[in-house]
Amino acid sequence: MPHLPPCADPIVSSWHASLDLGFERHGAATRLVRREHRGPLRVQKALYPEGPQLCHAIVLHPPAGIAGGDRLQIGIELGAGAQALLTTPGAGKWYRSAGPLAEQAVNIKVGAGATAEWLPQESIVFSGAQARMRTTVDLDPGARFAGVETLCFGRRASGETFERGSLHLGTDIRSDGHLLWRERGVIDGGSQLLDSPIGLAGFSVCSTVLMAGGEVDAETLRACRSVVAPESGARCGVSVLPQLFVARYLGHSAQAAREWFVMLWQHLRPIMIGREAAVPRIWNT
């Protein structure tokens, strides 16, 4: 028989996408002045549900999920005095992988006196996912940042737990070049950390709220600590460090974690940017 060539490697399709956004203050208004993208990452238009001073933007990823080999890069830059709130239209989904790593990097630069709110909806990490999520925030003097990150391990409604795979997490926040917060984590599917009291304690949803660049007074801290988790059996707590507010939630419901965040935000947002808490409209669709 004739010699047959070896089988070709399987074709693997993956997305390498980037989105670069720039916001500037023009008079009393904040404008989206730069919007560059490559691959399936988009912002369709600037929105102003709270008036011209604060620009809302919805970051779209049309494939709806992140698979092994995908690399997403999001850059957000605010000029001096600008105000912007960014969110996503729905839950992010990190699919199981046969081996290749899926990555998302978010880099946020906030100019002097500007405020950035990075409030994506929850991320669902499927069993078998190989994922890495990195967020970097750089604040100029007088700038402020607020962010929320909610992670759902497995698809509890479908009976799926996070039995396989791995999630690598990293967050850095700097103010005027000085490191305020650095967090690193690795959560492996099926590991003891999922049930450990120093880990997820058996819960499938965890949420972290960070506010940087401003001081939280004693009255606001007491109000935040008095917020009761809207889910029976859930655990939550808040801490204050110099120029940094940190809150954690452990439960089984992403919706409950969101409600908890909104209750905190009702106390925090007025001292951050002098505005009442406003839930992005897309969260209600």
Secondary structure, 3 states (H helix, E strand, C coil): CCCCCCCCCCCCCCCEEEEEEEEEEECCEEEEEEEEEECCCEECCCECCCCCCCEEEEEECCCCEECCCCEEEEEEEECCCCEEEEECCCCEEECCCCCCCEEEEEEEEECCCCEEEECCCCEEECCCCEEEEEEEEEECCCCEEEEEEEEEECCHHHCCCCCCCEEEEEEEEEECCEEEEEEEEEEECCCHHHCCCCCCCCCCEEEEEEEECCCCCHHHHHHHHCCCCCCCCCEEEEEEECCEEEEEEEECCHHHHHHHHHHHHHHHHHHHHCCCCCCCHHHHC
